[in-house]
């Protein structure tokens, strides 16, 4: 019997993680070098673009519904993520953050450029889904990462 299945071992996953970590490190450094202070805007634009391609079903374009959908979709991808509103801001908590794992692998600063770009990327997704600008603010980094997202008034 012929099979097209790929047999992977733990070593294969480790090698793939090392390669992805290297590529993400180079990607972040290249963006920061060439884009500079506009790096957050680029990350938001990438997040907005990603939101257009996400399998969402929203009956309302509100920050609350956008946050629910973001959490739902990333949980499907096995990310340990939670989100809730704390007053006017959304609090997003990620346990065992994959970006932190990359930072540790590559000796990158925790809460450095990679983390900040990821937070702006997530804010871009939320901004597009909610139909209003969103801005992230890092609260805590480590094994559990928390950042808040403030939303401006919805577009008319």
N, CA, C and O atoms as a DFTB+ gen file, in Angstrom:
624 C
 N C O
     1  1       0.841      -1.175       0.000
     2  2       0.000       0.000       0.000
     3  2       0.891       1.246       0.000
     4  3       1.807       1.373       0.813
     5  1       0.609       2.137      -0.907
     6  2       1.386       3.368      -1.018
     7  2       0.705       4.475      -0.213
     8  3      -0.519       4.604      -0.210
     9  1       1.526       5.261       0.461
    10  2       0.981       6.339       1.283
    11  2       1.771       7.616       1.033
    12  3       2.980       7.585       0.805
    13  1       1.079       8.712       1.081
    14  2       1.730      10.014       0.934
    15  2       1.914      10.703       2.277
    16  3       2.271      11.879       2.331
    17  1       1.675       9.983       3.347
    18  2       1.804      10.575       4.678
    19  2       3.247      10.900       4.991
    20  3       4.166      10.196       4.575
    21  1       3.425      11.958       5.717
    22  2       4.740      12.374       6.171
    23  2       4.892      11.929       7.614
    24  3       4.039      12.225       8.451
    25  1       5.956      11.232       7.903
    26  2       6.206      10.784       9.266
    27  2       7.180      11.757       9.910
    28  3       8.322      11.893       9.470
    29  1       6.727      12.423      10.941
    30  2       7.555      13.405      11.633
    31  2       7.900      12.921      13.022
    32  3       7.100      12.267      13.691
    33  1       9.089      13.249      13.437
    34  2       9.555      12.920      14.778
    35  2       9.804      14.214      15.536
    36  3       9.809      15.296      14.948
    37  1      10.007      14.100      16.834
    38  2      10.244      15.283      17.669
    39  2      11.409      16.112      17.132
    40  3      11.356      17.342      17.156
    41  1      12.444      15.458      16.654
    42  2      13.609      16.155      16.098
    43  2      13.209      17.044      14.915
    44  3      13.744      18.141      14.758
    45  1      12.273      16.575      14.086
    46  2      11.811      17.355      12.938
    47  2      11.124      18.643      13.389
    48  3      11.326      19.703      12.796
    49  1      10.316      18.542      14.436
    50  2       9.641      19.725      14.963
    51  2      10.647      20.705      15.555
    52  3      10.513      21.917      15.382
    53  1      11.650      20.187      16.251
    54  2      12.697      21.048      16.817
    55  2      13.454      21.785      15.718
    56  3      13.737      22.976      15.845
    57  1      13.779      21.081      14.648
    58  2      14.499      21.707      13.536
    59  2      13.634      22.770      12.856
    60  3      14.134      23.831      12.481
    61  1      12.355      22.490      12.699
    62  2      11.448      23.464      12.087
    63  2      11.314      24.702      12.967
    64  3      11.300      25.825      12.463
    65  1      11.216      24.501      14.270
    66  2      11.116      25.635      15.193
    67  2      12.376      26.493      15.130
    68  3      12.294      27.721      15.129
    69  1      13.535      25.853      15.077
    70  2      14.796      26.589      14.977
    71  2      14.836      27.412      13.693
    72  3      15.264      28.566      13.710
    73  1      14.400      26.835      12.593
    74  2      14.387      27.545      11.313
    75  2      13.404      28.714      11.326
    76  3      13.736      29.808      10.871
    77  1      12.207      28.490      11.841
    78  2      11.209      29.563      11.914
    79  2      11.701      30.677      12.828
    80  3      11.512      31.855      12.527
    81  1      12.325      30.318      13.931
    82  2      12.863      31.324      14.855
    83  2      13.908      32.183      14.161
    84  3      13.905      33.406      14.300
    85  1      14.796      31.548      13.419
    86  2      15.820      32.277      12.671
    87  2      15.174      33.228      11.667
    88  3      15.543      34.400      11.589
    89  1      14.211      32.721      10.902
    90  2      13.559      33.549       9.885
    91  2      12.817      34.728      10.507
    92  3      12.869      35.838       9.978
    93  1      12.128      34.499      11.621
    94  2      11.410      35.589      12.284
    95  2      12.388      36.637      12.815
    96  3      12.127      37.835      12.708
    97  1      13.489      36.205      13.374
    98  2      14.526      37.115      13.858
    99  2      15.032      37.991      12.708
   100  3      15.122      39.210      12.854
   101  1      15.359      37.384      11.578
   102  2      15.856      38.137      10.420
   103  2      14.785      39.078       9.878
   104  3      15.083      40.210       9.495
   105  1      13.550      38.613       9.847
   106  2      12.431      39.412       9.349
   107  2      12.235      40.660      10.207
   108  3      12.116      41.766       9.680
   109  1      12.201      40.484      11.516
   110  2      12.012      41.614      12.436
   111  2      13.162      42.602      12.302
   112  3      12.934      43.808      12.206
   113  1      14.395      42.105      12.294
   114  2      15.549      43.000      12.176
   115  2      15.552      43.764      10.859
   116  3      15.888      44.948      10.830
   117  1      15.182      43.102       9.778
   118  2      15.137      43.761       8.474
   119  2      14.079      44.851       8.457
   120  3      14.329      45.951       7.963
   121  1      12.907      44.559       8.987
   122  2      11.841      45.564       9.023
   123  2      12.262      46.762       9.855
   124  3      12.101      47.902       9.419
   125  1      12.793      46.526      11.035
   126  2      13.209      47.627      11.912
   127  2      14.294      48.463      11.229
   128  3      14.277      49.690      11.320
   129  1      15.231      47.810      10.550
   130  2      16.311      48.526       9.870
   131  2      15.786      49.410       8.749
   132  3      16.192      50.566       8.633
   133  1      14.896      48.886       7.928
   134  2      14.455      49.624       6.756
   135  2      13.232      50.504       6.982
   136  3      13.056      51.503       6.284
   137  1      12.399      50.156       7.927
   138  2      11.164      50.913       8.158
   139  2      11.318      51.869       9.331
   140  3      10.710      52.940       9.336
   141  1      12.114      51.506      10.318
   142  2      12.398      52.391      11.448
   143  2      11.179      52.682      12.299
   144  3      10.477      51.769      12.734
   145  1      10.935      53.961      12.534
   146  2       9.856      54.373      13.438
   147  2       8.461      54.059      12.909
   148  3       7.482      54.140      13.652
   149  1       8.366      53.704      11.643
   150  2       7.061      53.340      11.073
   151  2       6.749      51.855      11.232
   152  3       5.740      51.373      10.717
   153  1       7.610      51.130      11.943
   154  2       7.409      49.693      12.140
   155  2       6.039      49.369      12.738
   156  3       5.387      48.442      12.257
   157  1       5.564      50.099      13.779
   158  2       4.221      49.789      14.295
   159  2       3.131      49.927      13.229
   160  3       2.212      49.110      13.176
   161  1       3.227      50.950      12.385
   162  2       2.220      51.139      11.333
   163  2       2.248      49.975      10.345
   164  3       1.201      49.537       9.869
   165  1       3.435      49.478      10.039
   166  2       3.554      48.334       9.144
   167  2       2.922      47.091       9.765
   168  3       2.228      46.337       9.082
   169  1       3.161      46.877      11.061
   170  2       2.587      45.718      11.753
   171  2       1.063      45.811      11.805
   172  3       0.376      44.804      11.632
   173  1       0.531      47.008      12.042
   174  2      -0.926      47.205      12.043
   175  2      -1.483      46.908      10.652
   176  3      -2.506      46.236      10.523
   177  1      -0.817      47.402       9.616
   178  2      -1.276      47.154       8.244
   179  2      -1.271      45.659       7.931
   180  3      -2.189      45.159       7.280
   181  1      -0.245      44.945       8.391
   182  2      -0.193      43.493       8.188
   183  2      -1.341      42.807       8.920
   184  3      -1.949      41.878       8.389
   185  1      -1.640      43.259      10.134
   186  2      -2.759      42.704      10.891
   187  2      -4.088      42.959      10.208
   188  3      -4.946      42.078      10.149
   189  1      -4.256      44.171       9.692
   190  2      -5.497      44.492       8.967
   191  2      -5.653      43.581       7.752
   192  3      -6.742      43.081       7.469
   193  1      -4.558      43.376       7.047
   194  2      -4.588      42.510       5.864
   195  2      -4.939      41.067       6.261
   196  3      -5.710      40.392       5.579
   197  1      -4.362      40.619       7.364
   198  2      -4.653      39.269       7.853
   199  2      -6.127      39.130       8.205
   200  3      -6.746      38.108       7.907
   201  1      -6.693      40.157       8.839
   202  2      -8.106      40.110       9.237
   203  2      -9.013      39.892       8.032
   204  3     -10.040      39.222       8.133
   205  1      -8.628      40.462       6.889
   206  2      -9.422      40.283       5.669
   207  2      -9.441      38.831       5.205
   208  3     -10.332      38.426       4.458
   209  1      -8.465      38.056       5.645
   210  2      -8.346      36.663       5.207
   211  2      -8.729      35.651       6.279
   212  3      -8.603      34.445       6.070
   213  1      -9.193      36.134       7.420
   214  2      -9.549      35.224       8.512
   215  2     -10.977      34.709       8.338
   216  3     -11.849      35.433       7.857
   217  1     -11.210      33.470       8.726
   218  2     -12.555      32.900       8.602
   219  2     -13.473      33.373       9.732
   220  3     -13.747      32.631      10.675
   221  1     -13.936      34.603       9.624
   222  2     -14.787      35.168      10.673
   223  2     -16.221      35.276      10.186
   224  3     -16.494      35.399       8.992
   225  1     -17.115      35.227      11.143
   226  2     -18.522      35.496      10.870
   227  2     -18.987      36.463      11.946
   228  3     -19.213      36.082      13.095
   229  1     -19.125      37.718      11.550
   230  2     -19.510      38.746      12.518
   231  2     -20.809      39.392      12.061
   232  3     -20.936      39.836      10.920
   233  1     -21.759      39.434      12.968
   234  2     -23.014      40.115      12.662
   235  2     -22.944      41.584      13.067
   236  3     -23.744      42.399      12.608
   237  1     -21.983      41.918      13.931
   238  2     -21.769      43.305      14.359
   239  2     -20.283      43.618      14.268
   240  3     -19.447      42.785      14.620
   241  1     -19.951      44.815      13.798
   242  2     -18.549      45.254      13.782
   243  2     -18.312      46.106      15.016
   244  3     -18.307      47.335      14.949
   245  1     -18.116      45.434      16.144
   246  2     -17.834      46.135      17.394
   247  2     -16.540      45.577      17.980
   248  3     -16.151      44.454      17.661
   249  1     -15.875      46.347      18.829
   250  2     -14.672      45.826      19.479
   251  2     -14.937      44.541      20.270
   252  3     -14.096      43.642      20.287
   253  1     -16.089      44.447      20.917
   254  2     -16.413      43.262      21.720
   255  2     -16.518      42.007      20.850
   256  3     -15.954      40.965      21.184
   257  1     -17.237      42.113      19.746
   258  2     -17.405      40.961      18.851
   259  2     -16.076      40.632      18.167
   260  3     -15.745      39.462      17.975
   261  1     -15.320      41.665      17.802
   262  2     -14.010      41.451      17.177
   263  2     -13.091      40.669      18.112
   264  3     -12.397      39.750      17.676
   265  1     -13.084      41.027      19.385
   266  2     -12.245      40.334      20.363
   267  2     -12.676      38.875      20.506
   268  3     -11.830      37.982      20.564
   269  1     -13.975      38.631      20.562
   270  2     -14.474      37.249      20.656
   271  2     -14.004      36.414      19.463
   272  3     -13.576      35.272      19.628
   273  1     -14.087      36.989      18.269
   274  2     -13.681      36.265      17.061
   275  2     -12.176      36.028      17.027
   276  3     -11.727      34.944      16.654
   277  1     -11.405      37.023      17.408
   278  2      -9.948      36.868      17.441
   279  2      -9.556      35.726      18.373
   280  3      -8.754      34.867      18.007
   281  1     -10.116      35.720      19.561
   282  2      -9.819      34.664      20.535
   283  2     -10.259      33.306      19.981
   284  3      -9.514      32.331      20.082
   285  1     -11.436      33.234      19.407
   286  2     -11.952      31.972      18.854
   287  2     -11.010      31.415      17.784
   288  3     -10.677      30.230      17.798
   289  1     -10.591      32.263      16.874
   290  2      -9.761      31.812      15.756
   291  2      -8.370      31.382      16.223
   292  3      -7.853      30.359      15.775
   293  1      -7.768      32.156      17.117
   294  2      -6.430      31.784      17.578
   295  2      -6.462      30.550      18.480
   296  3      -5.481      29.809      18.536
   297  1      -7.553      30.318      19.174
   298  2      -7.674      29.076      19.954
   299  2      -7.746      27.869      19.031
   300  3      -7.202      26.812      19.349
   301  1      -8.411      28.015      17.895
   302  2      -8.456      26.928      16.913
   303  2      -7.033      26.567      16.484
   304  3      -6.739      25.406      16.202
   305  1      -6.163      27.561      16.437
   306  2      -4.762      27.356      16.061
   307  2      -3.906      26.896      17.242
   308  3      -2.678      26.886      17.156
   309  1      -4.552      26.518      18.338
   310  2      -3.892      25.979      19.537
   311  2      -3.160      27.029      20.367
   312  3      -2.321      26.674      21.196
   313  1      -3.456      28.306      20.166
   314  2      -2.845      29.338      21.004
   315  2      -3.641      29.437      22.297
   316  3      -4.871      29.433      22.284
   317  1      -2.926      29.526      23.410
   318  2      -3.573      29.698      24.710
   319  2      -3.807      31.191      24.912
   320  3      -2.966      31.894      25.471
   321  1      -4.955      31.660      24.452
   322  2      -5.264      33.083      24.449
   323  2      -6.611      33.324      25.107
   324  3      -7.533      32.519      24.981
   325  1      -6.710      34.432      25.802
   326  2      -7.978      34.848      26.392
   327  2      -8.078      36.354      26.214
   328  3      -7.064      37.048      26.132
   329  1      -9.280      36.844      26.157
   330  2      -9.497      38.280      26.010
   331  2     -10.770      38.695      26.705
   332  3     -11.769      37.976      26.697
   333  1     -10.717      39.871      27.307
   334  2     -11.906      40.410      27.988
   335  2     -11.786      41.921      27.994
   336  3     -10.702      42.482      27.831
   337  1     -12.911      42.556      28.183
   338  2     -12.890      44.011      28.302
   339  2     -12.775      44.392      29.758
   340  3     -13.483      43.869      30.619
   341  1     -11.873      45.309      30.015
   342  2     -11.656      45.870      31.342
   343  2     -11.882      47.369      31.181
   344  3     -10.949      48.126      30.915
   345  1     -13.132      47.782      31.346
   346  2     -13.488      49.167      31.060
   347  2     -13.491      49.376      29.553
   348  3     -14.022      48.545      28.816
   349  1     -12.908      50.467      29.089
   350  2     -12.933      50.745      27.649
   351  2     -11.874      49.977      26.851
   352  3     -11.904      49.987      25.620
   353  1     -10.946      49.315      27.535
   354  2      -9.864      48.610      26.852
   355  2     -10.059      47.100      26.900
   356  3     -10.619      46.555      27.851
   357  1      -9.585      46.443      25.855
   358  2      -9.564      44.987      25.830
   359  2      -8.245      44.523      26.420
   360  3      -7.189      45.062      26.089
   361  1      -8.299      43.534      27.284
   362  2      -7.093      42.913      27.831
   363  2      -6.929      41.561      27.150
   364  3      -7.848      40.742      27.157
   365  1      -5.763      41.330      26.563
   366  2      -5.475      40.071      25.885
   367  2      -4.355      39.380      26.646
   368  3      -3.297      39.962      26.885
   369  1      -4.602      38.137      27.021
   370  2      -3.635      37.352      27.784
   371  2      -3.258      36.133      26.951
   372  3      -4.127      35.392      26.492
   373  1      -1.954      35.930      26.760
   374  2      -1.460      34.780      26.010
   375  2      -0.531      33.995      26.923
   376  3       0.485      34.515      27.385
   377  1      -0.882      32.746      27.178
   378  2      -0.020      31.854      27.956
   379  2       0.863      31.070      26.991
   380  3       0.419      30.688      25.908
   381  1       2.095      30.834      27.379
   382  2       3.056      30.113      26.540
   383  2       3.141      30.766      25.161
   384  3       2.992      30.101      24.136
   385  1       3.379      32.062      25.151
   386  2       3.392      32.844      23.910
   387  2       4.422      32.287      22.926
   388  3       5.584      32.096      23.286
   389  1       4.002      32.027      21.692
   390  2       4.946      31.504      20.702
   391  2       6.035      32.515      20.339
   392  3       7.149      32.118      19.999
   393  1       5.736      33.800      20.406
   394  2       6.751      34.824      20.119
   395  2       7.805      34.817      21.223
   396  3       8.994      34.975      20.944
   397  1       7.383      34.636      22.464
   398  2       8.340      34.540      23.573
   399  2       9.272      33.352      23.358
   400  3      10.475      33.448      23.597
   401  1       8.712      32.235      22.908
   402  2       9.534      31.053      22.643
   403  2      10.598      31.347      21.588
   404  3      11.744      30.915      21.713
   405  1      10.210      32.080      20.554
   406  2      11.168      32.474      19.519
   407  2      12.236      33.388      20.111
   408  3      13.424      33.220      19.837
   409  1      11.812      34.353      20.921
   410  2      12.764      35.276      21.548
   411  2      13.777      34.519      22.402
   412  3      14.970      34.823      22.366
   413  1      13.316      33.547      23.160
   414  2      14.228      32.751      23.982
   415  2      15.191      31.945      23.108
   416  3      16.384      31.867      23.402
   417  1      14.676      31.355      22.048
   418  2      15.489      30.555      21.131
   419  2      16.593      31.394      20.494
   420  3      17.715      30.917      20.325
   421  1      16.284      32.638      20.141
   422  2      17.214      33.494      19.403
   423  2      17.915      34.527      20.289
   424  3      18.604      35.410      19.779
   425  1      17.745      34.423      21.601
   426  2      18.322      35.399      22.539
   427  2      17.900      36.827      22.212
   428  3      18.699      37.761      22.286
   429  1      16.639      36.974      21.851
   430  2      16.065      38.292      21.576
   431  2      15.439      38.808      22.865
   432  3      15.029      38.031      23.727
   433  1      15.374      40.106      22.980
   434  2      14.817      40.735      24.176
   435  2      13.322      40.432      24.305
   436  3      12.558      40.620      23.359
   437  1      12.919      39.962      25.484
   438  2      11.493      39.796      25.759
   439  2      10.926      41.207      25.901
   440  3      11.510      42.040      26.594
   441  1       9.813      41.475      25.263
   442  2       9.201      42.800      25.164
   443  2      10.025      43.721      24.266
   444  3       9.957      44.945      24.379
   445  1      10.801      43.112      23.375
   446  2      11.568      43.882      22.402
   447  2      10.771      44.073      21.118
   448  3       9.540      44.071      21.130
   449  1      11.483      44.235      20.024
   450  2      10.848      44.533      18.736
   451  2       9.879      43.441      18.277
   452  3       8.804      43.751      17.763
   453  1      10.241      42.172      18.454
   454  2       9.360      41.088      17.997
   455  2       8.037      41.111      18.756
   456  3       6.969      40.970      18.160
   457  1       8.113      41.288      20.069
   458  2       6.892      41.341      20.886
   459  2       6.039      42.545      20.495
   460  3       4.827      42.421      20.316
   461  1       6.669      43.696      20.366
   462  2       5.927      44.906      20.025
   463  2       5.262      44.776      18.656
   464  3       4.111      45.172      18.476
   465  1       5.999      44.218      17.693
   466  2       5.406      44.028      16.366
   467  2       4.206      43.089      16.434
   468  3       3.198      43.315      15.765
   469  1       4.314      42.039      17.238
   470  2       3.207      41.097      17.375
   471  2       1.989      41.780      17.993
   472  3       0.862      41.553      17.551
   473  1       2.203      42.608      19.003
   474  2       1.088      43.311      19.640
   475  2       0.416      44.265      18.652
   476  3      -0.812      44.343      18.609
   477  1       1.202      44.986      17.864
   478  2       0.625      45.882      16.853
   479  2      -0.076      45.092      15.751
   480  3      -1.098      45.531      15.223
   481  1       0.465      43.940      15.409
   482  2      -0.166      43.059      14.427
   483  2      -1.550      42.628      14.924
   484  3      -2.528      42.688      14.180
   485  1      -1.623      42.196      16.175
   486  2      -2.903      41.794      16.766
   487  2      -3.863      42.986      16.824
   488  3      -5.057      42.829      16.569
   489  1      -3.352      44.168      17.155
   490  2      -4.193      45.368      17.179
   491  2      -4.728      45.663      15.782
   492  3      -5.866      46.111      15.639
   493  1      -3.926      45.420      14.759
   494  2      -4.382      45.620      13.385
   495  2      -5.517      44.682      13.020
   496  3      -6.472      45.082      12.353
   497  1      -5.415      43.435      13.455
   498  2      -6.503      42.478      13.219
   499  2      -7.775      42.984      13.887
   500  3      -8.836      43.026      13.266
   501  1      -7.663      43.368      15.152
   502  2      -8.837      43.856      15.886
   503  2      -9.399      45.126      15.266
   504  3     -10.617      45.287      15.188
   505  1      -8.534      46.025      14.824
   506  2      -8.993      47.275      14.208
   507  2      -9.824      46.994      12.964
   508  3     -10.878      47.598      12.762
   509  1      -9.352      46.090      12.147
   510  2     -10.075      45.771      10.917
   511  2     -11.399      45.077      11.223
   512  3     -12.425      45.401      10.626
   513  1     -11.376      44.130      12.145
   514  2     -12.608      43.416      12.487
   515  2     -13.631      44.326      13.156
   516  3     -14.832      44.191      12.924
   517  1     -13.154      45.259      13.991
   518  2     -14.062      46.145      14.733
   519  2     -14.484      47.362      13.924
   520  3     -15.487      48.001      14.242
   521  1     -13.734      47.688      12.887
   522  2     -14.064      48.858      12.083
   523  2     -13.670      50.171      12.740
   524  3     -14.263      51.212      12.456
   525  1     -12.671      50.130      13.616
   526  2     -12.191      51.355      14.264
   527  2     -10.721      51.186      14.644
   528  3     -10.263      50.064      14.858
   529  1      -9.984      52.286      14.727
   530  2      -8.567      52.186      15.104
   531  2      -8.381      51.553      16.479
   532  3      -9.212      51.710      17.374
   533  1      -7.268      50.834      16.625
   534  2      -6.946      50.169      17.890
   535  2      -5.450      50.329      18.148
   536  3      -4.640      50.275      17.223
   537  1      -5.101      50.525      19.405
   538  2      -3.691      50.728      19.770
   539  2      -3.348      49.844      20.970
   540  3      -4.040      49.878      21.987
   541  1      -2.265      49.045      20.848
   542  2      -1.882      48.163      21.952
   543  2      -0.972      48.849      22.965
   544  3      -0.281      49.820      22.656
   545  1      -0.992      48.320      24.171
   546  2      -0.088      48.770      25.233
   547  2       0.300      47.532      26.033
   548  3      -0.560      46.856      26.596
   549  1       1.595      47.238      26.079
   550  2       2.080      46.072      26.808
   551  2       1.892      46.282      28.301
   552  3       2.228      47.337      28.838
   553  1       1.350      45.266      28.966
   554  2       1.142      45.305      30.413
   555  2       2.175      44.427      31.111
   556  3       2.798      44.854      32.084
   557  1       2.361      43.196      30.618
   558  2       3.307      42.267      31.239
   559  2       3.821      41.295      30.190
   560  3       3.099      40.915      29.269
   561  1       5.083      40.899      30.344
   562  2       5.655      39.888      29.464
   563  2       6.284      38.797      30.317
   564  3       6.616      39.014      31.482
   565  1       6.440      37.652      29.734
   566  2       7.004      36.512      30.448
   567  2       6.333      35.250      29.963
   568  3       5.912      35.176      28.809
   569  1       6.226      34.256      30.824
   570  2       5.548      33.019      30.452
   571  2       4.108      33.313      30.041
   572  3       3.548      32.649      29.169
   573  1       3.526      34.313      30.681
   574  2       2.208      34.815      30.304
   575  2       2.386      36.265      29.870
   576  3       2.982      37.070      30.586
   577  1       1.870      36.584      28.707
   578  2       1.999      37.932      28.148
   579  2       0.627      38.595      28.176
   580  3      -0.372      37.988      27.790
   581  1       0.584      39.833      28.631
   582  2      -0.673      40.581      28.661
   583  2      -0.462      41.923      27.985
   584  3       0.505      42.631      28.265
   585  1      -1.380      42.262      27.094
   586  2      -1.371      43.609      26.529
   587  2      -2.804      44.082      26.380
   588  3      -3.717      43.295      26.132
   589  1      -2.980      45.374      26.534
   590  2      -4.291      45.991      26.398
   591  2      -4.406      46.609      25.017
   592  3      -3.407      46.993      24.409
   593  1      -5.623      46.700      24.534
   594  2      -5.885      47.348      23.257
   595  2      -6.969      48.391      23.489
   596  3      -8.073      48.079      23.936
   597  1      -6.627      49.639      23.175
   598  2      -7.582      50.745      23.287
   599  2      -8.166      51.004      21.904
   600  3      -7.441      51.040      20.910
   601  1      -9.466      51.183      21.850
   602  2     -10.161      51.426      20.592
   603  2     -10.605      52.877      20.518
   604  3     -11.075      53.442      21.505
   605  1     -10.451      53.484      19.334
   606  2     -10.993      54.819      19.088
   607  2     -12.439      54.658      18.666
   608  3     -12.916      53.541      18.467
   609  1     -13.131      55.772      18.532
   610  2     -14.542      55.653      18.144
   611  2     -14.656      55.024      16.758
   612  3     -13.805      55.255      15.899
   613  1     -15.693      54.238      16.541
   614  2     -15.869      53.555      15.257
   615  2     -15.947      54.533      14.094
   616  3     -16.390      55.673      14.231
   617  1     -15.497      54.038      12.934
   618  2     -15.586      54.836      11.706
   619  2     -17.043      55.035      11.332
   620  3     -17.880      54.161      11.560
   621  1     -17.333      56.177      10.762
   622  2     -18.701      56.472      10.312
   623  2     -18.855      56.143       8.844
   624  3     -19.934      56.322       8.280
